Amino acid sequence: MSLLKAGWGGRSKFYLPNEDARIVCEAVRHLDKRPNNPLFVCGSGMVALMVMSELEGGATGTVVDVSSFQLDYFKSLLEVIGRSENAEALLGWFKKTVYPELCAHFERRGKSYPLESVIGAMKNLFGIDFFYNNEVFLKIKSRIGSISTHKNDLNAYLQQIDARHDFIYLSNVVDHMDEEEFRGLFDSCRRLDAFAYLLITDACKEGEAVKKAWTEAGYTVHPFSAGLTKKNRGLGSASLVRDWNRKGNIYLLSPC
């Protein structure tokens, strides 16, 4: 069953990423050539924005998600970036508008996060610099017109389009896929001859089958993957102790 049919995206709302955007950006820097048409699983969309700030001005980005909330949230973020003069103004919007919604969402789940903890995590764990670094903010502001959004299951999107994506940020989607789905996913990515960034956590029950699937699709693991895992401060970190964290490994996959 696809994630879309399973209703994925209705249970949680991602106001922040739970991954370390600095590590995704570092992975991009280790490619022989910076991507020109990356594809991202959306989530909060903040990882996608950080990666876009690393790319050449002509790059176009695409974000895909099955959750209407996540895409609407991302579009709101883009809109506010577009009308904000600087990073300080954007952070002010986050504190005034987003933080209360985040609190209400997590209070219903029996959790509470003080503002200083949320801001600290955004900066120190998740590496989201554009709320603090005006240079990064301005780079992202100049790119928001080159980012498109699609509400769809990732596999369905890849199978329906004649795309030319050269880098695909998969996040930890395989944690929530069965074998048929992730085999189709890697086959689709490989048809595009695209690099792929993947996180596998302890929640994935078929880790060895996932590795076999990407090998059969024609991928090898970039040798720098172990270094990315070691530096990771977000989801999948081996050293981070948080109730939301699951241990895991990062794989930067290279088409053979």
Backbone as CSV, one residue per row, in Angstrom:
resi,resn,N_x,N_y,N_z,CA_x,CA_y,CA_z,C_x,C_y,C_z
1,MET,0.841,-1.193,0.000,0.000,0.000,0.000,0.877,1.244,0.000
2,SER,0.543,2.211,-0.819,1.340,3.433,-0.872,1.124,4.264,0.383
3,LEU,2.066,5.168,0.652,1.926,6.056,1.800,0.699,6.938,1.651
4,LEU,0.374,7.324,0.419,-0.794,8.170,0.183,-2.070,7.427,0.545
5,LYS,-2.192,6.168,0.085,-3.386,5.384,0.382,-3.486,5.067,1.869
6,ALA,-2.340,4.942,2.520,-2.335,4.629,3.943,-2.685,5.843,4.804
7,GLY,-2.831,7.006,4.184,-3.172,8.203,4.927,-1.999,8.817,5.649
8,TRP,-0.776,8.532,5.181,0.404,9.089,5.829,0.365,10.613,5.796
9,GLY,0.762,11.229,6.897,0.782,12.675,6.971,-0.338,13.240,7.812
10,GLY,-1.294,12.416,8.207,-2.397,12.902,9.014,-2.137,12.841,10.499
11,ARG,-1.107,12.112,10.909,-0.878,11.895,12.340,0.036,12.938,12.962
12,SER,1.014,13.406,12.222,1.990,14.350,12.761,2.058,15.586,11.887
13,LYS,2.451,16.684,12.516,2.687,17.921,11.787,4.118,18.340,12.045
14,PHE,4.873,18.531,10.972,6.284,18.865,11.087,6.477,20.366,10.875
15,TYR,6.595,21.080,11.990,6.865,22.512,11.935,8.359,22.776,11.773
16,LEU,9.158,21.799,12.144,10.606,21.826,12.001,11.035,20.509,11.390
17,PRO,12.212,20.450,10.792,12.729,19.135,10.418,13.167,18.400,11.678
18,ASN,13.329,17.099,11.595,13.965,16.374,12.698,15.318,15.810,12.256
19,GLU,15.756,16.235,11.071,17.063,15.838,10.555,18.020,17.020,10.559
20,ASP,19.284,16.721,10.448,20.347,17.723,10.461,20.583,18.223,9.037
21,ALA,20.078,19.426,8.747,20.194,19.977,7.397,21.641,20.207,6.998
22,ARG,22.511,20.477,7.974,23.923,20.688,7.662,24.537,19.452,7.030
23,ILE,24.084,18.282,7.458,24.630,17.035,6.925,24.154,16.814,5.486
24,VAL,22.899,17.146,5.203,22.396,17.031,3.826,23.169,17.980,2.920
25,CYS,23.403,19.199,3.402,24.175,20.171,2.608,25.608,19.679,2.394
26,GLU,26.195,19.074,3.408,27.548,18.553,3.266,27.589,17.422,2.244
27,ALA,26.559,16.588,2.237,26.488,15.514,1.248,26.483,16.091,-0.162
28,VAL,25.710,17.150,-0.370,25.642,17.792,-1.684,27.009,18.329,-2.094
29,ARG,27.747,18.863,-1.126,29.071,19.413,-1.433,30.065,18.335,-1.854
30,HIS,29.806,17.095,-1.476,30.726,16.012,-1.824,30.426,15.378,-3.184
31,LEU,29.384,15.839,-3.849,29.117,15.359,-5.194,30.089,16.010,-6.168
32,ASP,30.398,15.318,-7.237,31.319,15.873,-8.237,30.768,17.162,-8.843
33,LYS,29.448,17.243,-8.910,28.796,18.414,-9.495,27.573,18.750,-8.663
34,ARG,27.389,20.017,-8.338,26.214,20.414,-7.563,24.941,20.132,-8.364
35,PRO,23.897,19.652,-7.715,22.640,19.372,-8.424,22.051,20.627,-9.066
36,ASN,21.347,20.404,-10.144,20.680,21.510,-10.833,19.163,21.403,-10.739
37,ASN,18.661,20.195,-10.432,17.215,19.991,-10.364,16.891,18.981,-9.259
38,PRO,17.123,19.347,-7.999,16.890,18.403,-6.909,15.409,18.209,-6.606
39,LEU,15.115,17.043,-6.052,13.772,16.680,-5.608,13.848,16.371,-4.116
40,PHE,12.860,16.841,-3.352,12.874,16.663,-1.902,11.546,16.119,-1.393
41,VAL,11.602,15.168,-0.471,10.447,14.913,0.378,10.270,16.168,1.228
42,CYS,9.075,16.727,1.281,8.908,18.077,1.819,9.070,18.142,3.335
43,GLY,8.206,17.463,4.098,8.203,17.693,5.533,7.974,19.169,5.800
44,SER,8.797,19.772,6.657,8.681,21.210,6.905,9.176,22.033,5.725
45,GLY,9.969,21.422,4.847,10.544,22.122,3.700,11.828,22.861,4.014
46,MET,12.220,22.887,5.279,13.392,23.682,5.654,14.697,23.062,5.181
47,VAL,14.767,21.735,5.145,15.966,21.083,4.609,16.120,21.429,3.129
48,ALA,15.016,21.396,2.397,15.060,21.743,0.976,15.592,23.162,0.785
49,LEU,15.153,24.089,1.617,15.608,25.472,1.488,17.090,25.605,1.793
50,MET,17.576,24.877,2.799,18.997,24.942,3.115,19.832,24.400,1.959
51,VAL,19.391,23.309,1.340,20.122,22.754,0.202,20.080,23.727,-0.970
52,MET,18.931,24.337,-1.233,18.825,25.274,-2.344,19.773,26.452,-2.174
53,SER,20.052,26.830,-0.920,20.980,27.939,-0.683,22.402,27.579,-1.071
54,GLU,22.683,26.284,-1.255,24.028,25.812,-1.616,24.235,25.742,-3.128
55,LEU,23.159,25.868,-3.899,23.221,25.573,-5.327,23.393,26.835,-6.169
56,GLU,23.723,26.624,-7.428,23.869,27.735,-8.367,22.518,28.412,-8.589
57,GLY,22.572,29.666,-9.005,21.360,30.452,-9.136,20.333,29.900,-10.104
58,GLY,20.756,29.113,-11.081,19.816,28.576,-12.056,19.149,27.293,-11.646
59,ALA,19.482,26.766,-10.464,18.914,25.495,-10.023,17.422,25.642,-9.728
60,THR,16.661,24.600,-10.032,15.233,24.566,-9.722,14.968,23.395,-8.793
61,GLY,14.181,23.623,-7.751,13.887,22.584,-6.773,12.430,22.173,-6.814
62,THR,12.174,20.930,-6.430,10.817,20.388,-6.374,10.620,19.696,-5.034
63,VAL,9.488,19.966,-4.378,9.170,19.281,-3.126,7.868,18.507,-3.310
64,VAL,7.835,17.312,-2.727,6.687,16.410,-2.851,6.286,15.954,-1.456
65,ASP,4.999,15.896,-1.194,4.520,15.351,0.077,3.084,14.883,-0.096
66,VAL,2.709,13.867,0.681,1.324,13.395,0.644,0.430,14.199,1.576
67,SER,1.032,15.019,2.440,0.279,15.756,3.446,-0.065,17.164,2.962
68,SER,-1.350,17.469,2.914,-1.775,18.814,2.543,-1.266,19.829,3.549
69,PHE,-1.252,19.457,4.833,-0.759,20.383,5.848,0.687,20.768,5.570
70,GLN,1.530,19.789,5.280,2.948,20.085,5.088,3.171,20.982,3.885
71,LEU,2.466,20.742,2.808,2.641,21.583,1.626,2.106,22.992,1.868
72,ASP,0.974,23.102,2.569,0.437,24.429,2.883,1.381,25.179,3.817
73,TYR,1.939,24.473,4.777,2.885,25.089,5.701,4.117,25.587,4.949
74,PHE,4.617,24.765,4.033,5.795,25.150,3.255,5.496,26.366,2.377
75,LYS,4.329,26.379,1.760,3.955,27.524,0.937,3.851,28.794,1.785
76,SER,3.334,28.651,3.010,3.269,29.807,3.909,4.665,30.301,4.256
77,LEU,5.572,29.365,4.492,6.949,29.725,4.796,7.576,30.490,3.627
78,LEU,7.363,30.004,2.416,7.892,30.695,1.237,7.307,32.102,1.118
79,GLU,6.011,32.217,1.377,5.355,33.518,1.275,5.942,34.509,2.280
80,VAL,6.165,34.047,3.513,6.695,34.937,4.545,8.142,35.308,4.240
81,ILE,8.925,34.358,3.749,10.296,34.672,3.341,10.284,35.760,2.271
82,GLY,9.362,35.627,1.333,9.292,36.586,0.241,8.989,38.007,0.695
83,ARG,8.211,38.160,1.756,7.852,39.509,2.192,8.672,39.995,3.391
84,SER,9.574,39.140,3.900,10.425,39.540,5.021,11.684,40.218,4.511
85,GLU,12.127,41.229,5.226,13.316,41.960,4.812,14.599,41.261,5.228
86,ASN,14.546,40.499,6.315,15.763,39.881,6.823,15.434,38.672,7.685
87,ALA,16.485,37.989,8.133,16.316,36.781,8.940,15.632,37.079,10.263
88,GLU,15.921,38.233,10.831,15.322,38.601,12.119,13.804,38.698,12.013
89,ALA,13.317,39.252,10.905,11.874,39.370,10.708,11.245,37.992,10.548
90,LEU,11.928,37.094,9.852,11.409,35.739,9.676,11.338,35.008,11.016
91,LEU,12.363,35.157,11.832,12.354,34.522,13.144,11.229,35.091,14.005
92,GLY,10.983,36.386,13.885,9.876,36.997,14.613,8.543,36.387,14.224
93,TRP,8.354,36.141,12.922,7.128,35.476,12.451,7.012,34.079,13.028
94,PHE,8.121,33.349,13.064,8.092,31.990,13.590,7.669,32.005,15.057
95,LYS,8.246,32.900,15.833,7.931,32.964,17.261,6.463,33.336,17.502
96,LYS,5.959,34.287,16.710,4.610,34.797,16.923,3.534,33.890,16.357
97,THR,3.806,33.281,15.200,2.759,32.550,14.473,2.906,31.038,14.558
98,VAL,4.099,30.544,14.323,4.294,29.093,14.238,4.424,28.451,15.618
99,TYR,5.186,29.070,16.496,5.432,28.445,17.798,4.145,28.145,18.567
100,PRO,3.162,29.057,18.618,1.918,28.702,19.313,1.202,27.498,18.700
101,GLU,1.223,27.382,17.373,0.602,26.227,16.724,1.360,24.948,17.067
102,LEU,2.678,25.037,17.058,3.515,23.894,17.412,3.192,23.439,18.828
103,CYS,3.092,24.390,19.755,2.792,24.040,21.146,1.444,23.340,21.261
104,ALA,0.433,23.888,20.599,-0.904,23.303,20.674,-0.907,21.882,20.128
105,HIS,-0.186,21.661,19.043,-0.122,20.329,18.437,0.514,19.325,19.388
106,PHE,1.626,19.700,19.982,2.329,18.752,20.847,1.692,18.609,22.218
107,GLU,0.994,19.633,22.680,0.273,19.488,23.951,-0.823,18.448,23.843
108,ARG,-1.447,18.357,22.663,-2.464,17.329,22.453,-1.848,15.936,22.466
109,ARG,-0.538,15.878,22.240,0.182,14.599,22.255,0.919,14.383,23.579
110,GLY,0.624,15.248,24.542,1.199,15.096,25.864,2.627,15.569,25.990
111,LYS,3.066,16.473,25.102,4.438,16.956,25.132,4.454,18.477,25.164
112,SER,5.522,19.019,25.736,5.665,20.463,25.833,7.101,20.852,25.544
113,TYR,7.293,21.872,24.686,8.627,22.321,24.313,8.723,23.833,24.506
114,PRO,9.530,24.319,25.466,9.708,25.760,25.650,10.283,26.406,24.395
115,LEU,9.975,27.681,24.200,10.439,28.390,23.015,11.947,28.320,22.866
116,GLU,12.681,28.526,23.959,14.138,28.513,23.870,14.670,27.146,23.429
117,SER,13.961,26.070,23.801,14.380,24.733,23.369,14.132,24.532,21.881
118,VAL,13.006,25.045,21.392,12.685,24.923,19.969,13.685,25.723,19.136
119,ILE,13.943,26.948,19.550,14.884,27.789,18.817,16.284,27.172,18.863
120,GLY,16.674,26.669,20.025,17.984,26.047,20.156,18.131,24.816,19.284
121,ALA,17.083,23.982,19.226,17.127,22.785,18.388,17.219,23.150,16.914
122,MET,16.461,24.169,16.505,16.478,24.596,15.106,17.889,25.004,14.690
123,LYS,18.595,25.666,15.587,19.922,26.162,15.268,21.006,25.106,15.474
124,ASN,20.971,24.410,16.627,22.091,23.556,17.022,21.960,22.097,16.601
125,LEU,20.734,21.584,16.508,20.542,20.197,16.105,20.199,20.069,14.627
126,PHE,19.338,20.938,14.141,18.809,20.783,12.792,19.489,21.678,11.762
127,GLY,20.334,22.589,12.196,21.145,23.372,11.269,20.368,24.265,10.334
128,ILE,19.273,24.841,10.810,18.459,25.721,9.975,18.953,27.146,10.181
129,ASP,19.833,27.602,9.305,20.552,28.858,9.495,19.800,30.095,9.041
130,PHE,18.789,29.950,8.198,18.228,31.138,7.568,17.328,31.951,8.496
131,PHE,17.094,31.473,9.710,16.414,32.285,10.714,17.397,33.177,11.478
132,TYR,18.705,32.951,11.266,19.731,33.661,12.028,20.776,34.316,11.134
133,ASN,21.075,33.672,10.026,22.133,34.129,9.129,21.503,34.884,7.963
134,ASN,21.706,36.185,7.920,21.029,36.982,6.903,21.537,36.682,5.501
135,GLU,22.805,36.308,5.378,23.341,35.962,4.057,22.631,34.742,3.487
136,VAL,22.451,33.721,4.325,21.732,32.523,3.881,20.277,32.863,3.591
137,PHE,19.660,33.666,4.460,18.276,34.088,4.242,18.107,34.742,2.875
138,LEU,19.004,35.654,2.524,18.872,36.370,1.255,19.074,35.448,0.058
139,LYS,19.977,34.462,0.189,20.147,33.482,-0.883,18.852,32.712,-1.103
140,ILE,18.250,32.273,-0.006,17.003,31.510,-0.112,15.886,32.389,-0.670
141,LYS,15.817,33.625,-0.212,14.782,34.536,-0.714,14.887,34.696,-2.223
142,SER,16.095,34.698,-2.746,16.282,34.848,-4.190,15.901,33.584,-4.963
143,ARG,15.716,32.463,-4.265,15.439,31.179,-4.936,13.991,30.736,-4.834
144,ILE,13.171,31.405,-4.035,11.843,30.853,-3.756,10.976,30.753,-5.014
145,GLY,11.247,31.576,-6.014,10.483,31.480,-7.253,10.860,30.291,-8.116
146,SER,11.932,29.601,-7.752,12.388,28.451,-8.548,12.062,27.121,-7.879
147,ILE,11.128,27.147,-6.900,10.747,25.938,-6.177,9.282,25.629,-6.448
148,SER,9.000,24.412,-6.898,7.621,23.987,-7.152,7.212,22.916,-6.146
149,THR,5.905,22.775,-5.918,5.385,21.802,-4.959,4.382,20.875,-5.646
150,HIS,4.341,19.625,-5.161,3.404,18.637,-5.705,2.860,17.794,-4.564
151,LYS,1.548,17.699,-4.468,0.925,16.804,-3.487,0.805,15.421,-4.111
152,ASN,1.618,14.501,-3.645,1.608,13.164,-4.222,2.456,12.237,-3.373
153,ASP,2.203,10.970,-3.515,3.091,9.940,-3.004,4.377,9.988,-3.821
154,LEU,5.522,9.859,-3.155,6.800,10.004,-3.846,6.945,9.005,-4.988
155,ASN,6.611,7.745,-4.737,6.710,6.742,-5.796,5.807,7.081,-6.971
156,ALA,4.583,7.486,-6.669,3.642,7.822,-7.737,4.152,9.010,-8.544
157,TYR,4.689,10.000,-7.862,5.228,11.172,-8.555,6.353,10.764,-9.504
158,LEU,7.276,9.952,-9.032,8.415,9.552,-9.857,7.991,8.712,-11.056
159,GLN,6.918,7.966,-10.908,6.462,7.107,-11.994,5.612,7.853,-13.012
160,GLN,5.066,8.999,-12.629,4.158,9.725,-13.517,4.845,10.762,-14.377
161,ILE,6.042,11.130,-14.038,6.657,12.265,-14.707,7.815,11.847,-15.603
162,ASP,8.109,12.706,-16.545,9.325,12.572,-17.340,10.304,13.598,-16.789
163,ALA,10.890,13.252,-15.635,11.681,14.225,-14.881,13.159,14.108,-15.208
164,ARG,13.891,15.112,-14.779,15.347,15.103,-14.935,15.996,15.484,-13.610
165,HIS,15.446,14.977,-12.522,16.033,15.253,-11.212,17.398,14.576,-11.099
166,ASP,18.364,15.314,-10.542,19.711,14.765,-10.437,20.139,14.505,-8.998
167,PHE,19.308,14.897,-8.035,19.554,14.606,-6.618,18.200,14.456,-5.947
168,ILE,18.027,13.388,-5.167,16.741,13.130,-4.527,16.946,12.940,-3.029
169,TYR,16.358,13.832,-2.259,16.413,13.760,-0.796,15.234,12.915,-0.328
170,LEU,15.553,11.696,0.119,14.525,10.733,0.495,14.193,10.752,1.975
171,SER,15.000,11.462,2.769,14.799,11.458,4.205,14.767,10.001,4.694
172,ASN,13.839,9.670,5.582,13.757,8.293,6.097,12.494,7.591,5.596
173,VAL,12.107,7.850,4.347,10.852,7.290,3.825,10.824,5.763,3.861
174,VAL,11.994,5.117,3.731,11.976,3.649,3.697,11.608,3.059,5.051
175,ASP,11.702,3.862,6.120,11.244,3.378,7.428,9.773,3.022,7.396
176,HIS,9.038,3.589,6.444,7.582,3.453,6.398,7.106,2.771,5.117
177,MET,8.009,2.072,4.429,7.662,1.409,3.174,7.815,-0.096,3.280
178,ASP,7.043,-0.810,2.466,7.262,-2.243,2.359,8.237,-2.502,1.201
179,GLU,8.597,-3.772,1.002,9.653,-4.094,0.040,9.270,-3.711,-1.382
180,GLU,8.034,-3.911,-1.753,7.610,-3.562,-3.118,7.776,-2.065,-3.364
181,GLU,7.435,-1.273,-2.343,7.527,0.178,-2.494,8.967,0.645,-2.630
182,PHE,9.853,0.185,-1.733,11.208,0.730,-1.836,11.971,0.181,-3.024
183,ARG,11.601,-0.999,-3.515,12.215,-1.466,-4.765,11.811,-0.556,-5.921
184,GLY,10.544,-0.211,-5.971,10.082,0.697,-7.011,10.713,2.070,-6.886
185,LEU,10.908,2.513,-5.651,11.520,3.809,-5.412,12.939,3.862,-5.956
186,PHE,13.759,2.889,-5.620,15.150,2.900,-6.083,15.240,2.719,-7.594
187,ASP,14.352,1.915,-8.157,14.341,1.759,-9.614,14.034,3.094,-10.296
188,SER,13.070,3.839,-9.732,12.702,5.125,-10.322,13.834,6.137,-10.200
189,CYS,14.466,6.173,-9.036,15.582,7.098,-8.840,16.724,6.772,-9.791
190,ARG,16.986,5.491,-9.961,18.101,5.072,-10.826,17.817,5.366,-12.286
191,ARG,16.546,5.281,-12.700,16.192,5.623,-14.082,16.528,7.073,-14.388
192,LEU,16.457,7.914,-13.359,16.793,9.324,-13.531,18.290,9.571,-13.446
193,ASP,19.047,8.521,-13.112,20.499,8.648,-12.941,20.816,9.666,-11.855
194,ALA,19.990,9.661,-10.800,20.087,10.660,-9.748,20.826,10.115,-8.526
195,PHE,21.590,10.985,-7.874,22.103,10.675,-6.548,20.936,10.689,-5.571
196,ALA,21.048,9.929,-4.495,19.976,9.879,-3.506,20.557,9.969,-2.097
197,TYR,19.877,10.716,-1.251,20.260,10.855,0.164,19.199,10.152,0.982
198,LEU,19.633,9.184,1.769,18.701,8.305,2.475,19.131,8.127,3.921
199,LEU,18.166,8.138,4.822,18.402,7.835,6.226,17.596,6.590,6.590
200,ILE,18.269,5.593,7.153,17.597,4.397,7.655,17.749,4.378,9.173
201,THR,16.644,4.315,9.886,16.700,4.302,11.344,16.269,2.933,11.879
202,ASP,16.294,2.835,13.202,15.896,1.588,13.853,14.442,1.224,13.601
203,ALA,13.655,2.187,13.115,12.254,1.909,12.822,12.079,1.056,11.575
204,CYS,13.118,0.976,10.760,13.045,0.180,9.528,13.284,-1.287,9.868
205,LYS,12.321,-2.115,9.558,12.408,-3.543,9.882,13.046,-4.362,8.769
206,GLU,13.313,-3.731,7.634,13.836,-4.477,6.486,15.101,-3.820,5.933
207,GLY,15.995,-3.455,6.826,17.194,-2.738,6.423,18.036,-3.467,5.395
208,GLU,18.233,-4.752,5.579,19.045,-5.524,4.633,18.364,-5.626,3.279
209,ALA,17.037,-5.755,3.292,16.294,-5.798,2.024,16.379,-4.465,1.300
210,VAL,16.398,-3.355,2.052,16.551,-2.031,1.449,17.896,-1.934,0.744
211,LYS,18.949,-2.376,1.414,20.295,-2.321,0.835,20.388,-3.205,-0.416
212,LYS,19.775,-4.358,-0.358,19.766,-5.243,-1.529,19.031,-4.588,-2.695
213,ALA,17.936,-3.895,-2.372,17.129,-3.255,-3.419,17.906,-2.154,-4.117
214,TRP,18.634,-1.316,-3.362,19.368,-0.247,-4.044,20.556,-0.799,-4.821
215,THR,21.141,-1.890,-4.347,22.238,-2.517,-5.090,21.735,-3.080,-6.412
216,GLU,20.604,-3.755,-6.370,20.034,-4.331,-7.588,19.574,-3.253,-8.556
217,ALA,19.197,-2.091,-8.021,18.784,-0.983,-8.885,19.983,-0.320,-9.558
218,GLY,21.193,-0.551,-9.021,22.388,0.005,-9.642,23.014,1.143,-8.857
219,TYR,22.868,1.119,-7.528,23.474,2.140,-6.676,24.627,1.561,-5.861
220,THR,25.602,2.415,-5.588,26.657,2.107,-4.623,26.629,3.189,-3.542
221,VAL,27.167,2.860,-2.375,27.185,3.803,-1.259,28.431,4.679,-1.367
222,HIS,28.226,5.992,-1.393,29.340,6.927,-1.440,30.218,6.715,-0.209
223,PRO,31.540,6.676,-0.372,32.424,6.395,0.769,32.342,7.428,1.887
224,PHE,31.822,8.606,1.618,31.734,9.611,2.665,30.512,9.428,3.561
225,SER,29.685,8.435,3.264,28.454,8.237,4.034,28.731,8.028,5.520
226,ALA,29.760,7.249,5.832,30.077,6.991,7.241,30.436,8.281,7.972
227,GLY,31.125,9.180,7.290,31.467,10.463,7.885,30.239,11.314,8.139
228,LEU,29.260,11.251,7.238,28.013,11.978,7.440,27.270,11.452,8.660
229,THR,27.225,10.139,8.777,26.551,9.528,9.925,27.211,9.954,11.234
230,LYS,28.518,9.974,11.247,29.254,10.305,12.468,28.976,11.735,12.929
231,LYS,28.816,12.659,11.985,28.595,14.066,12.325,27.125,14.405,12.599
232,ASN,26.230,13.510,12.275,24.803,13.784,12.334,24.338,14.171,13.741
233,ARG,23.562,15.281,13.825,23.007,15.727,15.102,21.479,15.683,15.120
234,GLY,20.886,15.119,14.102,19.435,15.035,14.060,18.955,13.606,14.157
235,LEU,17.783,13.342,13.581,17.233,11.995,13.570,18.271,11.003,13.045
236,GLY,18.442,9.890,13.748,19.398,8.876,13.324,20.754,8.989,13.982
237,SER,20.965,10.030,14.797,22.247,10.192,15.470,22.469,9.060,16.467
238,ALA,23.702,8.548,16.492,24.033,7.475,17.429,24.286,8.000,18.837
239,SER,24.538,9.303,18.971,24.910,9.867,20.270,23.834,10.757,20.883
240,LEU,22.868,11.176,20.090,21.855,12.104,20.569,20.803,11.376,21.403
241,VAL,20.495,11.896,22.581,19.488,11.288,23.450,18.281,12.221,23.513
242,ARG,17.257,11.904,22.743,16.000,12.644,22.759,14.882,11.622,22.587
243,ASP,13.698,11.945,23.104,12.613,10.969,23.007,12.173,10.732,21.573
244,TRP,12.467,11.709,20.661,12.053,11.570,19.268,13.127,10.931,18.396
245,ASN,14.335,10.784,18.940,15.441,10.294,18.117,15.433,8.769,18.016
246,ARG,15.774,8.276,16.842,16.019,6.852,16.633,17.402,6.718,16.009
247,LYS,18.171,5.796,16.471,19.504,5.602,15.913,19.402,5.152,14.457
248,GLY,20.413,5.486,13.666,20.348,5.105,12.275,21.646,5.422,11.543
249,ASN,21.579,5.315,10.229,22.724,5.581,9.370,22.291,6.355,8.140
250,ILE,23.191,7.212,7.678,22.955,8.000,6.475,23.668,7.326,5.307
251,TYR,22.986,7.291,4.169,23.564,6.703,2.962,23.424,7.693,1.806
252,LEU,24.541,8.114,1.292,24.554,8.901,0.063,24.788,7.910,-1.068
253,LEU,23.771,7.720,-1.899,23.807,6.692,-2.933,24.219,7.287,-4.279
254,SER,25.183,6.627,-4.911,25.687,7.074,-6.204,25.289,6.102,-7.298
255,PRO,24.732,6.606,-8.407,24.406,5.703,-9.517,25.687,5.140,-10.121
256,CYS,25.740,3.838,-10.291,26.960,3.183,-10.803,27.243,3.628,-12.236
